[in-house]
Amino acid sequence: MLRFELPITAQSLALVGYTANLIRYQFQTSIMNVTPSYCSILVDYLPYRISESQIIAQLHELMLNTDEHQPSKLSPKTITLPTYYSHRVGPDISRYESIGITLETLIELHTSEVYSVSAIGFAPSFAFLSGLNEKLKLPRLETPRVYVQKGSVGIADRQTAVYPNHSPGGWNIIGNCPLELYRPDSAEICPFNIGDSVKFESIDESTFLSLGGVIKEADKQ
């Protein structure tokens, strides 16, 4: 496990993502998985191809030779996620309205930020996005839903995310993104990498449906 003694910022996340890609490239014949997350990278190696002492020494050398400012010199990938914000697909919009945040304000606050991919987990292509406006911070639901619709855009504490598939979940659902974010048959299974930037773009119902979105009654989520 590699740990970065840095605060979680867009710059540090870009560094983690950049370093993880370097490790994948340089150790591709001797590792199984490289899992970056927030300010750490977990490296699962093949002990019959490289010893523990060897990989520790080589990772240490790689870290010493990595320019922490290098990620900022690269062109960051920005992903725009079209999202339909409506009570029809956002059963927890009412929770914000109960504390004085209207749907219009919710949309403005959620779409005005540029988020950073901090971790990918829980489910394939489920990207934890940091950078949420403090006014939108809400705790997870006390009782998670058994079913959350594919594409649901949720908020939990200081993070936001899109559910790439139908699944259980306890995040506050405020909208739906019609894009396919988990593509197991594609060369790019997941569109996200640690350190990527993400923007949400508000769309109307007709655009949502034309992009493949599906509307179900909120009480079925």
C-alpha positions as CSV (number, residue, x, y, z in Angstrom):
1,M,0.0,0.0,0.0
2,L,1.4,3.4,-1.0
3,R,0.1,6.3,1.0
4,F,0.4,10.0,0.0
5,E,0.6,12.4,3.0
6,L,-1.4,15.0,1.2
7,P,-4.8,16.7,1.7
8,I,-7.5,15.4,-0.7
9,T,-7.5,18.0,-3.5
10,A,-7.9,17.9,-7.2
11,Q,-4.1,18.2,-7.5
12,S,-3.4,15.3,-5.1
13,L,-6.1,13.1,-6.8
14,A,-4.5,13.8,-10.2
15,L,-1.1,12.7,-8.7
16,V,-2.6,9.5,-7.3
17,G,-4.2,8.7,-10.7
18,Y,-1.0,9.5,-12.6
19,T,1.2,7.4,-10.3
20,A,-1.3,4.4,-10.5
21,N,-1.0,4.5,-14.3
22,L,2.8,4.6,-14.1
23,I,2.7,1.5,-11.9
24,R,0.4,-0.3,-14.3
25,Y,2.7,0.4,-17.2
26,Q,6.0,-0.3,-15.5
27,F,4.9,-3.4,-13.6
28,Q,2.4,-4.9,-16.0
29,T,4.0,-8.3,-16.1
30,S,4.3,-8.7,-12.3
31,I,1.1,-7.2,-10.8
32,M,-2.6,-8.3,-10.7
33,N,-4.3,-5.1,-9.7
34,V,-3.6,-1.5,-9.0
35,T,-6.3,0.2,-7.0
36,P,-6.0,3.9,-6.4
37,S,-8.3,5.6,-3.9
38,Y,-8.3,9.1,-2.4
39,C,-4.6,9.4,-1.1
40,S,-3.5,5.8,-1.4
41,I,-2.7,3.1,-4.0
42,L,-3.1,-0.7,-3.3
43,V,-0.8,-2.8,-5.4
44,D,-1.5,-6.6,-5.7
45,Y,1.6,-8.3,-7.1
46,L,2.4,-11.8,-8.3
47,P,4.9,-13.2,-5.8
48,Y,6.1,-15.9,-8.3
49,R,7.3,-13.1,-10.6
50,I,8.6,-10.5,-8.2
51,S,9.5,-10.7,-4.5
52,E,8.1,-8.4,-1.8
53,S,11.5,-6.8,-1.3
54,Q,12.0,-6.2,-5.0
55,I,8.6,-4.6,-5.6
56,I,9.0,-2.4,-2.5
57,A,12.4,-1.2,-3.7
58,Q,11.2,-0.6,-7.2
59,L,8.1,1.3,-6.1
60,H,10.2,3.4,-3.8
61,E,12.5,4.3,-6.7
62,L,9.5,5.1,-8.9
63,M,8.1,7.4,-6.2
64,L,11.4,9.2,-5.8
65,N,11.6,9.8,-9.5
66,T,7.9,10.9,-10.0
67,D,7.5,14.7,-10.4
68,E,4.5,15.6,-8.2
69,H,3.8,18.5,-10.5
70,Q,3.7,16.3,-13.6
71,P,0.0,15.6,-13.5
72,S,-0.7,19.4,-13.8
73,K,1.3,19.4,-17.1
74,L,-1.0,16.8,-18.6
75,S,-4.4,17.6,-20.2
76,P,-6.9,16.5,-17.6
77,K,-9.9,14.5,-18.8
78,T,-13.2,16.2,-18.1
79,I,-16.4,14.1,-18.3
80,T,-19.7,15.9,-18.7
81,L,-22.7,13.9,-17.4
82,P,-26.1,15.1,-18.7
83,T,-28.6,14.8,-15.8
84,Y,-32.4,15.2,-15.5
85,Y,-33.2,16.7,-12.2
86,S,-36.9,16.1,-11.3
87,H,-39.1,14.6,-8.6
88,R,-40.0,12.0,-11.2
89,V,-36.5,10.5,-11.0
90,G,-35.2,12.2,-7.8
91,P,-37.2,11.0,-4.8
92,D,-35.0,12.8,-2.3
93,I,-35.3,16.3,-3.8
94,S,-38.1,16.7,-1.2
95,R,-35.5,16.4,1.5
96,Y,-33.7,19.4,0.2
97,E,-37.0,21.3,-0.1
98,S,-37.7,20.6,3.5
99,I,-34.6,22.5,4.5
100,G,-35.3,25.4,2.2
101,I,-33.4,24.5,-0.9
102,T,-35.6,24.7,-4.0
103,L,-35.2,22.4,-7.0
104,E,-33.9,25.3,-9.0
105,T,-31.3,26.1,-6.3
106,L,-30.4,22.4,-6.1
107,I,-29.7,22.2,-9.8
108,E,-27.7,25.4,-9.8
109,L,-25.5,24.3,-6.8
110,H,-25.0,20.8,-8.2
111,T,-24.1,21.8,-11.7
112,S,-21.9,24.7,-10.9
113,E,-19.1,22.6,-9.4
114,V,-16.2,20.7,-11.1
115,Y,-15.9,17.4,-9.2
116,S,-12.8,15.1,-8.9
117,V,-13.0,11.3,-9.1
118,S,-11.7,10.3,-5.7
119,A,-12.3,6.5,-5.8
120,I,-14.0,3.8,-7.8
121,G,-15.7,1.1,-6.0
122,F,-18.9,-0.3,-4.3
123,A,-20.0,-1.4,-7.8
124,P,-18.2,-1.4,-11.2
125,S,-17.9,2.2,-12.6
126,F,-19.3,3.7,-9.4
127,A,-17.2,6.8,-9.0
128,F,-17.0,8.7,-5.8
129,L,-16.9,12.4,-6.7
130,S,-15.5,15.0,-4.3
131,G,-16.0,18.7,-4.4
132,L,-19.7,18.9,-3.5
133,N,-21.0,22.3,-2.4
134,E,-21.4,22.3,1.4
135,K,-25.0,23.5,1.2
136,L,-25.9,20.2,-0.5
137,K,-24.3,18.0,2.2
138,L,-26.8,15.5,3.6
139,P,-26.2,12.2,5.5
140,R,-27.1,8.9,3.9
141,L,-30.5,7.5,4.3
142,E,-31.1,5.8,7.7
143,T,-32.5,2.8,5.8
144,P,-31.0,2.1,2.4
145,R,-33.3,1.4,-0.5
146,V,-33.4,-2.2,-1.8
147,Y,-33.6,-0.8,-5.3
148,V,-32.0,2.3,-6.8
149,Q,-32.6,2.9,-10.5
150,K,-29.7,2.7,-12.9
151,G,-28.3,6.2,-13.7
152,S,-29.5,7.7,-10.4
153,V,-27.5,10.7,-9.3
154,G,-27.0,10.6,-5.5
155,I,-25.5,12.6,-2.7
156,A,-24.0,11.3,0.6
157,D,-22.3,13.6,3.0
158,R,-19.7,15.6,1.0
159,Q,-19.7,13.4,-2.1
160,T,-21.9,12.8,-5.2
161,A,-22.0,9.9,-7.6
162,V,-24.0,8.1,-10.3
163,Y,-25.3,4.6,-9.8
164,P,-24.1,2.8,-13.0
165,N,-26.5,-0.1,-12.6
166,H,-29.7,-1.0,-10.6
167,S,-28.6,-1.8,-7.1
168,P,-29.4,-1.2,-3.4
169,G,-28.2,2.1,-2.1
170,G,-28.5,4.7,0.7
171,W,-27.6,7.9,-1.1
172,N,-30.0,10.8,-1.6
173,I,-31.3,10.6,-5.1
174,I,-31.7,13.9,-6.9
175,G,-31.8,13.1,-10.6
176,N,-30.8,10.6,-13.3
177,C,-28.0,10.4,-15.9
178,P,-29.0,8.4,-19.0
179,L,-25.5,7.6,-20.1
180,E,-24.1,4.0,-20.0
181,L,-21.3,4.2,-17.5
182,Y,-20.6,0.5,-17.2
183,R,-19.7,-1.1,-20.5
184,P,-18.4,-4.6,-19.9
185,D,-18.2,-5.3,-23.7
186,S,-16.3,-2.2,-24.5
187,A,-12.5,-1.6,-24.6
188,E,-13.2,1.1,-22.0
189,I,-15.3,-0.6,-19.4
190,C,-15.3,2.4,-17.1
191,P,-15.1,6.0,-18.3
192,F,-13.6,7.2,-15.0
193,N,-10.0,7.4,-13.7
194,I,-8.8,8.7,-10.4
195,G,-8.2,12.4,-10.8
196,D,-10.5,13.0,-13.7
197,S,-12.8,16.0,-13.6
198,V,-16.6,15.6,-13.8
199,K,-19.3,18.2,-14.6
200,F,-23.0,17.7,-14.4
201,E,-25.2,19.3,-17.0
202,S,-28.9,19.8,-16.5
203,I,-31.2,18.5,-19.3
204,D,-34.9,18.5,-19.8
205,E,-37.2,15.5,-19.9
206,S,-37.4,15.2,-23.6
207,T,-33.6,15.2,-24.0
208,F,-33.3,12.7,-21.1
209,L,-35.7,10.3,-22.9
210,S,-34.0,10.8,-26.3
211,L,-30.7,9.8,-24.7
212,G,-32.2,6.5,-23.4
213,G,-33.3,7.6,-20.0
214,V,-36.2,5.7,-18.3
215,I,-38.7,7.3,-15.9
216,K,-40.2,5.2,-13.1
217,E,-42.4,6.2,-10.3
218,A,-40.3,7.5,-7.4
219,D,-42.0,5.3,-4.9
220,K,-40.7,2.3,-6.7
221,Q,-37.0,3.3,-6.2
